[in-house]
Amino acid sequence: MKFIKKNYKYILFVIGIFVLNVFLISIRSDISWNHRIILCGINLLVFLVFSFIFYKKEKMKIEKVFLIMFIPISITFCALMPVNQVPDEFSHFMRAYEISEGNLVTTNHKWDASICDTIGNNKYTDILKHIKIKTSSKKALYYYDNTSLYSFVCYIPQALGVRLAKIVGFNILGQAYLGRLFNLAVFIAIMFFAIKLIPYKKECILIITFLPIVIQEAISLSPDALTIATAVLFVSSILYFKNNKDEKFTKMQFMYLAILSVILSLCKIVYLPICLLLFLLPKEKFSSLKKKNILIIALAIFVVAINLIWLNITSQFLPYRDDVNSSEQLKFIFNHIPQYIILVFRTYDRITLDLIFNSLGRGLGWYNMFLSYLYMIPLTFIFVVMYLTNNYEKINLKKYEKLLILFITLSVIFLISTSLYLQWTPIGSDEISGIQGRYFIPLFPVLAFLSTKMKVTPKINWSNKYLYMFLLGLDYYALTVILFKFM
């Protein structure tokens, strides 16, 4: 009785999340009541175990909480989400497949004919039927120009998994899943280090990691996993070095940041402006301000040059559509800059609300699975509040530094919009096609800078066990939505 009286708020919160999940499971008619009761029972068991862990280990380091929660949740996601139910995963598998063969640049579109039989099944029963399909000597033509553009760098984890699966003798489906697991393992390792490294707002990084859309990308063959993880690690590293400005940079430390910059830009060139965060490094880290500027500018030139070389090599794979003409679209931008800016604003005016919810994970898969607003609205509220509270007093950004961050944010948004306008938007369209919320996730850690030591933001003493249980409930609910879809 004393225990209940002392912890009644936490107990009521856990019960509330559990009841919400039971309600959301029970109103679905996709599967039988017997299955729904079983899912509710598993939900109860999961909540009891984790609520007890977080109560007993309330002071546990956040990076350890990340491992305890993320590993079982992500592996379950990987098992329940069929291959190619994450956008463009078939094309990503083909790119990883050819890299595992030693082809860093696409030279051949003819591959094992059995691939199509095993990749892209919509139901668990289909997977079971095709799980024994082995590799074939027959060749079939597969086009994946959209992923042929991507650098081999962002497919190294997947390619290693596929290669090992080939050596062991796994069939096509086994190769795809081992590629997924290697991608997931690299994501977990990078995110663990990033959460451990960042000096403040660790909860913000934890929320990003447990967004259903982020977990979906992490368990897939998509390079988005490495892109998001690298962006988070890069921001965490900048904050770490800015927090320890009295220590001089070593050559290895600067080389470390340089490698992260190259990887991030090669994953997707639209995120290249994030590398400008290097200018936020304190001059005390260098022997002089002049040396700081020379090193960063030289690195920027090097990174841009590498990306231009890669674009020149792979420009032949630019996606072709009858109703899209990239050169004409580019001419329109240069000749009608005001009209293009209006076009961009018109697009975001129409889609901003959906974009916000989808960037947090409302739409999963090929945007054919949707999470309830009963979760998405409080998730959005928690996300915003966590960013605007618990400021770290040691880091005080100057006005020009915040302007730089704002410039980086707007530049990335503009580049994402323009790349989609050039490649996917039909001529004469009154809005940009193909904008998806997941494209903006690498910007989330950048926003952690903007709320440093702001007078308008209060300091709130959060009890993280509430946050952990909310994220657990959210992801368990997302798993049940996936399960309903493919049973």
C-alpha positions in Angstrom: 0.0 0.0 0.0 2.9 2.3 0.8 4.5 1.6 -2.5 1.2 2.4 -4.4 0.8 5.7 -2.5 4.4 6.7 -3.2 4.3 5.9 -6.9 0.6 6.3 -7.8 1.4 8.9 -10.6 3.7 6.5 -12.3 1.3 3.6 -11.9 -1.6 5.6 -13.3 0.5 6.7 -16.2 1.5 3.1 -17.1 -2.1 1.9 -16.7 -3.2 4.8 -19.0 -0.7 3.9 -21.8 -1.7 0.2 -21.4 -5.4 1.0 -21.6 -4.8 3.2 -24.7 -3.0 0.3 -26.4 -5.8 -2.2 -25.5 -8.4 0.2 -26.9 -6.5 0.8 -30.1 -6.0 -3.0 -30.5 -9.6 -3.9 -29.7 -11.2 -1.5 -32.2 -9.3 -3.1 -35.1 -11.3 -5.7 -37.1 -8.3 -6.9 -39.2 -7.9 -10.1 -37.1 -9.9 -12.3 -34.8 -10.8 -11.6 -31.2 -8.5 -14.4 -30.1 -5.5 -12.8 -31.7 -6.5 -9.4 -30.3 -6.7 -10.9 -26.8 -3.3 -12.5 -27.2 -1.8 -9.2 -28.3 -3.3 -7.4 -25.3 -1.8 -10.1 -23.1 1.6 -9.7 -24.6 1.2 -5.9 -24.2 0.5 -6.4 -20.5 3.5 -8.6 -20.0 5.8 -6.1 -21.8 4.5 -3.2 -19.8 4.9 -5.1 -16.5 8.5 -6.0 -17.2 9.7 -2.7 -18.5 7.8 -0.5 -16.0 9.5 -2.5 -13.2 12.9 -2.1 -14.8 12.5 1.6 -15.2 11.2 2.0 -11.7 14.1 0.1 -10.2 16.7 1.6 -12.4 15.4 5.2 -12.7 18.9 6.6 -12.7 20.1 4.3 -15.4 22.2 6.1 -18.1 20.1 6.9 -21.2 22.4 5.1 -23.6 21.9 1.9 -21.6 18.1 2.4 -21.7 18.4 2.8 -25.4 20.0 -0.6 -25.7 17.6 -2.4 -23.4 14.6 -1.0 -25.3 15.8 -0.7 -28.8 17.4 -4.1 -29.5 14.2 -6.2 -28.8 11.9 -3.6 -30.4 13.9 -3.2 -33.6 14.5 -7.0 -34.0 10.7 -7.5 -33.7 10.2 -4.7 -36.3 12.6 -6.5 -38.6 10.8 -9.8 -38.2 7.3 -8.4 -38.7 8.0 -6.0 -41.5 8.3 -8.0 -44.8 11.1 -7.1 -47.1 10.1 -4.4 -49.7 7.4 -3.0 -47.4 9.8 -0.2 -46.6 9.8 2.3 -49.5 12.2 1.4 -52.3 13.6 -1.5 -50.4 13.7 -3.8 -53.5 15.9 -1.2 -55.3 18.1 -0.8 -52.2 18.6 -4.6 -52.0 19.7 -4.6 -55.7 22.2 -1.8 -55.0 23.6 -3.6 -51.9 23.6 -6.9 -53.9 25.8 -5.5 -56.7 28.1 -3.8 -54.2 28.5 -7.2 -52.4 29.7 -8.5 -55.8 32.4 -5.8 -56.0 30.6 -3.5 -58.4 30.7 -0.1 -56.7 29.1 1.6 -59.7 26.2 0.0 -61.5 27.3 -1.7 -64.7 24.7 -4.4 -65.2 21.0 -4.6 -64.5 20.8 -8.4 -65.1 20.6 -10.4 -61.8 19.4 -13.6 -60.4 15.8 -14.3 -61.7 14.7 -15.7 -58.3 15.0 -12.3 -56.7 11.6 -11.2 -57.8 10.0 -14.4 -56.4 11.3 -13.8 -52.9 11.5 -10.0 -52.5 8.2 -8.0 -52.3 5.8 -10.4 -50.6 2.8 -8.8 -48.9 1.8 -11.4 -46.4 3.6 -13.7 -43.9 2.1 -16.7 -45.7 3.8 -15.6 -48.9 7.1 -15.4 -47.2 6.7 -18.9 -45.8 5.9 -20.2 -49.2 8.9 -18.7 -50.8 11.4 -19.0 -48.0 12.9 -22.1 -49.6 13.4 -20.6 -53.0 17.1 -20.8 -53.8 19.4 -18.8 -56.1 19.0 -19.4 -59.8 21.4 -19.4 -62.8 18.8 -17.7 -64.9 19.1 -13.9 -65.3 16.4 -11.3 -65.4 16.5 -7.6 -66.0 15.9 -5.3 -63.0 16.0 -1.5 -63.2 16.9 0.4 -60.1 18.2 3.7 -61.4 16.9 5.6 -58.4 19.3 3.8 -56.1 22.2 3.5 -58.7 22.7 7.2 -58.0 23.6 6.5 -54.4 27.2 6.2 -53.3 28.4 2.7 -52.4 29.5 4.2 -49.0 25.9 4.2 -47.6 25.4 0.5 -48.6 28.6 -0.9 -47.0 26.7 -2.5 -43.9 24.0 -4.0 -46.1 26.5 -5.3 -48.7 28.6 -6.9 -46.0 25.6 -8.7 -44.7 24.6 -9.9 -48.2 28.1 -11.0 -48.9 28.3 -13.0 -45.7 25.0 -14.6 -46.4 26.2 -15.7 -49.8 29.3 -17.2 -48.3 27.3 -19.1 -45.7 24.9 -20.3 -48.5 21.7 -18.4 -47.6 19.1 -18.0 -50.3 17.9 -14.6 -51.6 15.5 -14.0 -48.7 18.2 -14.9 -46.2 20.6 -12.5 -47.9 18.1 -9.7 -47.7 17.5 -10.3 -44.0 21.1 -10.6 -43.1 21.7 -7.3 -45.0 19.0 -5.8 -42.9 20.6 -7.0 -39.6 24.0 -5.6 -40.5 22.4 -2.3 -41.3 20.6 -2.4 -38.0 23.7 -3.3 -36.0 25.6 -0.4 -37.5 22.7 2.0 -36.7 22.5 0.8 -33.1 26.3 1.1 -32.6 26.4 4.7 -34.0 23.3 5.8 -32.0 24.6 4.4 -28.8 27.8 6.3 -29.2 25.9 9.5 -30.2 23.6 9.4 -27.2 26.6 8.7 -24.9 28.6 11.5 -26.5 26.1 14.4 -26.6 26.5 16.5 -23.4 22.9 17.6 -23.1 19.4 16.9 -24.5 20.0 13.1 -24.6 16.3 12.6 -24.3 15.8 14.4 -27.6 18.1 12.0 -29.4 16.3 9.1 -27.6 12.9 10.3 -28.9 14.3 10.6 -32.5 15.6 7.0 -32.3 12.3 5.6 -31.1 10.2 7.3 -33.7 8.4 4.4 -35.6 9.5 5.8 -38.9 13.2 5.8 -37.8 12.9 2.2 -36.5 11.4 1.3 -39.8 14.3 2.7 -41.7 16.9 1.3 -39.3 15.6 -2.3 -39.8 15.5 -2.0 -43.6 18.1 -2.1 -46.4 17.7 1.6 -46.9 20.7 4.0 -46.6 18.4 6.3 -44.5 19.5 4.3 -41.5 23.2 5.3 -41.9 22.2 8.8 -43.0 20.1 9.5 -39.8 22.6 7.9 -37.5 25.6 9.8 -39.0 23.6 13.1 -38.8 22.9 12.5 -35.1 26.5 11.5 -34.4 27.9 14.5 -36.2 25.7 16.9 -34.2 26.5 15.1 -31.0 30.2 15.4 -31.8 30.0 19.1 -32.5 28.1 19.7 -29.2 30.7 17.5 -27.4 33.7 19.5 -28.7 31.9 22.8 -28.2 31.3 21.8 -24.6 35.0 21.0 -24.1 36.4 24.0 -25.8 39.5 24.2 -23.5 40.9 21.0 -25.0 42.9 21.5 -28.2 41.9 19.5 -31.3 44.1 16.5 -32.2 44.6 15.5 -35.8 42.6 12.4 -35.2 39.7 14.3 -33.8 39.5 16.6 -36.8 39.9 13.6 -39.1 37.0 11.9 -37.3 34.8 14.9 -38.0 36.0 15.1 -41.6 35.1 11.4 -42.2 31.6 12.0 -40.7 31.2 15.0 -43.1 32.2 12.9 -46.1 29.9 10.0 -45.1 26.9 12.3 -44.4 27.2 14.2 -47.7 27.7 11.0 -49.7 24.7 9.4 -48.2 22.6 12.2 -49.6 24.1 15.4 -51.0 21.0 17.4 -49.8 22.4 17.1 -46.3 25.7 18.7 -47.2 24.8 22.0 -45.4 24.7 20.2 -42.1 28.5 20.0 -42.3 28.6 23.8 -41.9 28.0 23.2 -38.2 31.8 22.8 -38.1 32.0 26.6 -37.9 30.4 26.4 -34.5 33.5 24.8 -33.1 35.2 27.2 -30.7 38.4 28.9 -31.9 40.1 27.7 -28.7 40.1 24.2 -30.2 42.5 25.4 -32.8 45.9 27.2 -32.6 44.3 30.2 -34.2 41.0 31.5 -35.8 42.8 31.6 -39.2 43.8 27.9 -38.9 40.2 27.0 -38.0 38.7 28.7 -41.0 41.4 27.3 -43.4 40.8 23.8 -42.2 37.1 23.9 -42.4 37.0 25.6 -45.8 39.5 23.1 -47.2 37.4 20.3 -45.8 34.3 21.9 -47.4 36.0 22.1 -50.8 37.1 18.5 -50.5 33.6 17.2 -49.6 32.0 19.2 -52.4 34.6 17.9 -54.9 33.9 14.3 -53.9 30.2 14.7 -54.4 30.6 16.4 -57.7 32.8 13.6 -58.9 30.3 11.0 -57.8 27.4 12.9 -59.4 29.4 13.0 -62.7 30.0 9.3 -62.6 26.3 8.4 -61.9 24.5 11.1 -63.8 23.6 8.5 -66.4 21.3 6.9 -63.8 19.1 10.0 -63.2 15.5 8.7 -63.1 13.7 9.1 -66.4 10.0 9.9 -66.6 8.1 11.0 -69.7 6.4 13.9 -67.9 9.6 15.2 -66.2 12.4 17.1 -67.8 15.2 18.0 -65.3 17.0 20.5 -67.6 13.7 22.4 -68.4 12.9 22.4 -64.7 16.3 23.8 -63.9 15.9 26.5 -66.5 12.6 27.5 -65.0 14.2 27.9 -61.5 16.9 30.2 -62.8 14.6 32.2 -65.1 11.7 32.5 -62.6 13.2 32.5 -59.1 10.3 34.4 -57.5 7.7 32.0 -59.1 9.8 29.0 -57.9 9.9 30.3 -54.3 6.2 30.8 -54.4 5.8 27.2 -55.7 7.9 25.9 -52.8 5.8 27.9 -50.2 2.6 26.8 -51.9 3.7 23.2 -51.6 4.5 23.3 -47.9 1.4 25.4 -47.1 -0.6 22.4 -48.4 1.3 19.6 -46.8 2.9 20.9 -43.6 0.6 19.3 -41.1 0.7 15.9 -42.7 4.5 16.3 -43.2 5.0 16.9 -39.4 3.0 13.8 -38.4 4.6 11.6 -41.1 8.1 12.7 -40.1 7.3 11.4 -36.6 6.0 8.1 -38.0 2.2 8.3 -38.6 2.5 6.7 -42.0 4.5 3.5 -42.1 5.5 1.2 -44.9 4.4 2.5 -48.3 2.2 4.9 -46.4 -0.4 2.2 -46.2 -0.3 1.8 -42.4 -1.3 4.7 -40.2 -1.0 5.2 -36.5 -3.8 6.8 -34.5 -3.8 10.5 -33.7 -4.4 9.4 -30.1 -0.7 8.7 -30.1 0.6 11.2 -32.7 -0.8 14.3 -31.1 0.8 13.6 -27.6 4.0 12.5 -29.4 4.2 15.8 -31.2 3.6 17.7 -28.0 6.3 15.7 -26.1 8.7 16.1 -29.0 8.4 19.9 -28.9 8.4 20.3 -25.2 11.5 18.1 -24.8 13.4 20.3 -27.3 12.4 23.5 -25.5 13.2 22.5 -22.0 16.2 21.3 -19.9 18.6 23.7 -21.5 22.3 23.2 -20.9 23.8 26.3 -19.3 27.3 25.8 -20.5 26.4 26.2 -24.2 25.3 29.7 -25.1 25.0 30.3 -28.8 25.6 33.7 -30.2 23.2 35.4 -32.5 25.2 34.7 -35.6 25.6 31.1 -34.7 21.8 30.7 -34.4 21.5 32.4 -37.8 23.9 29.9 -39.2 21.8 27.0 -37.9 18.7 28.6 -39.3 20.5 29.0 -42.7 21.5 25.3 -42.5 18.0 24.2 -41.8 16.5 26.3 -44.6 19.2 25.2 -47.1 18.5 21.5 -46.4 14.8 22.0 -46.9 15.4 24.0 -50.1 17.8 21.3 -51.5 15.3 18.5 -50.6 12.5 20.4 -52.4 14.6 21.3 -55.4 16.0 17.7 -55.9 12.4 16.4 -55.9 11.3 19.2 -58.2 14.0 18.3 -60.7 13.6 14.5 -60.6 10.0 13.7 -59.9 7.8 16.8 -60.5 5.9 16.9 -63.8 6.3 20.0 -66.0 3.7 22.6 -65.2 2.8 21.2 -61.8 1.6 23.7 -59.2 3.4 21.9 -56.4 6.4 19.7 -55.8 5.9 16.0 -55.9 7.4 13.3 -53.7 8.1 15.2 -50.5 8.1 12.7 -47.5 8.5 13.4 -43.8 11.4 11.0 -43.4 13.6 13.2 -45.6 13.6 15.8 -42.8 14.6 13.5 -39.9 18.4 14.3 -40.2 17.5 17.9 -39.4 15.9 17.0 -36.0 19.3 16.8 -34.1 20.3 20.1 -35.6 17.3 21.8 -34.0 18.7 20.8 -30.6 21.1 23.8 -31.0 18.4 26.4 -31.4 16.9 26.0 -27.9 20.1 26.4 -26.0 19.8 28.8 -23.1 16.7 30.5 -24.4 15.0 32.8 -21.8 11.5 31.8 -22.9 12.1 28.1 -22.2 11.6 26.9 -18.6 13.8 24.3 -17.0 11.7 21.2 -16.1 12.9 18.3 -14.1 11.7 15.3 -16.1 11.3 11.9 -14.7 12.5 9.9 -17.7 10.7 6.7 -16.7 7.5 8.4 -18.0 9.1 9.1 -21.3 10.5 5.6 -21.6 7.0 4.0 -21.0 5.4 6.3 -23.5 7.9 5.4 -26.2 7.5 1.7 -25.4 3.7 2.0 -25.7 4.0 3.9 -29.0 6.3 1.3 -30.6 4.4 -1.7 -29.3 1.3 -0.1 -30.9 3.2 0.4 -34.2 4.2 -3.2 -34.1 0.6 -4.3 -33.8 -0.4 -2.1 -36.7 2.2 -3.8 -38.9 1.1 -7.2 -37.7 -2.5 -6.5 -38.5 -1.5 -5.4 -42.0 0.4 -8.6 -43.1 -1.3 -11.4 -41.2 
